[in-house]
């Protein structure tokens, strides 16, 4: 009679392993970051609004937020971000805004950016950005409809 309990124990163990593997694969992170956890390839997201240009951040001025490390060019920019990260963080977790509008995620080129209504949008490349800019309001609306469910794809 030990066969039946052993059978159930093995079945339970197999199920636990399969469930663990599925959970480990899970959805993409909510913030697009590199393997070291750095968001936006180390660019200062406050500088887009303040300086009107992409500026590379430095490790001395970093800030951890939303399971990512954000880099800044100045302590002032870091402190602005720390006070109001939602104001400065790129939309759609820093994934490509065009891709999000098409219901998938893609990496970004920090040089392909635009601020719309005070919000930062990044794109995969400047050529993709030109396509996104053909209908900015429509593409933002489509991406908002897909977000954050697109992270599960």
N, C-alpha and C positions, 0 to 999 in steps of 0.2 A: 503493500500500500504506500510506500514511499515514492513510487513513481509519479503519482498524481501531484503531490506537493512540489516535487522537483520540477515537473513539467510547468507548473504555474510560476515557480520562482524563475525559471529560465525565460518564460514568456514575459514576465514583468521586467526582468533585466534587459531583454532585447528592446522592449518598448521604451524603457528609460533611456537607453543609448540612442535610439532613433529620435526620440523627442529632444534630447540634448543636442543632437546634431542639427535638427531643424531650428532650434532656438539659436544655436551658435551662428547659423547662416543668416537668419533674421533680416530685417529691413536695413537699408542703408542708413548711415548716421544722419541726423537731422541737419548737421553742418558739414559742408564739403571741406575736407581737410586732408592734409598729406599724411603719410605714415607716422610722422612725428607729432601729429595732432595740431599742426599749424593751419589756421584758416586763411583763405584768400592768398595762398602762396606767400604769406608773410607781408602782404601789403597793408598799409595803414588805411583802414576803412573810413576813418574820420577825415583824412586828408582829401578824399574825393570831394567832400562837402566844403571843407575849409579852404583848401588850396586850389580846388578845382582841377586836380590832377592826381593820377596814381603815384604814390610815393611809397617806396619800400620801407617797411618798419625795421626796427633793430631789436635784438634780444633784450637789451637793457630796459626797454619800455614795453613789456608784455603784460597781458592780462588774461586770466582764465575765465571763460564764460561759455555756457551752453556746451560743455564737454569739448571745448576746443581752446587753443591758445591763439590769441590775437596779438599781433605785433603793431607797434606804433613808432612813428618817427620822432615824436616828442613826448615828454611826460604830460604836457598839457592835453595832447590828443588822447593819450591813454586815460587820463582822468575824465575827459568828456565822455568817452565811451563807457567807462565804469559807472558814471552817473546815469546814463541813458543808452544802454546797448541796443535796444530795439530801434532807436532812432537812427543809428549808424550802421548796424549790421546789414549786409546785403539781403535782399529779398530772396525767397526760396532757398534759404540756407546757404547761399553762395554758390548754388548750382546754376547752370546756364538758364537764363530766363526764357530763351527760345525753346530749349529742350523741354522745360517744364510746361510750356504752352502746348507742346506736342505730346505730352504725357510720358516723358522719360526724363532721366537725369543725365547730365554731362558735365565734365570739368569746365573750367573757365580760363580765359586769358585776362588777367587783371587790367590789361590795357584796353579791353573791349568793355566799356562801361557807359552808363548814362544815369543821371539822377532825374527822376520823374516824380513830381509832387513831393519832393523832399526824401524820396526813397532811392536807395542805390540798387541798380540792376546790373548784373554781369552777364557776359555771353562767352561762348566757347571760343570765338575768334571775331575779328573785325568783319569778316565776310558774313558770318552768321548774324552779327549785330546789325548789319545793313538789312538783312531779311527781316529781323525782329522789328526794326524801326519802320518798316512799311505799314505797320498797323500796331503802334505801341499800345493804345488803350485796349484793343481787341486781344492782343497777345498777353497783356497783363491779366485781363479777365479770364482768359483760358487757363493760364498758369495758376491763378488763384483757385479756379474750380478744380484743378488737378492736385493741388497742394493740400495736405502732406501725403495723400494716398499714393502719389507717385513714388514715394520712398519705399513702398512695399513691392515694387516691380523689379 
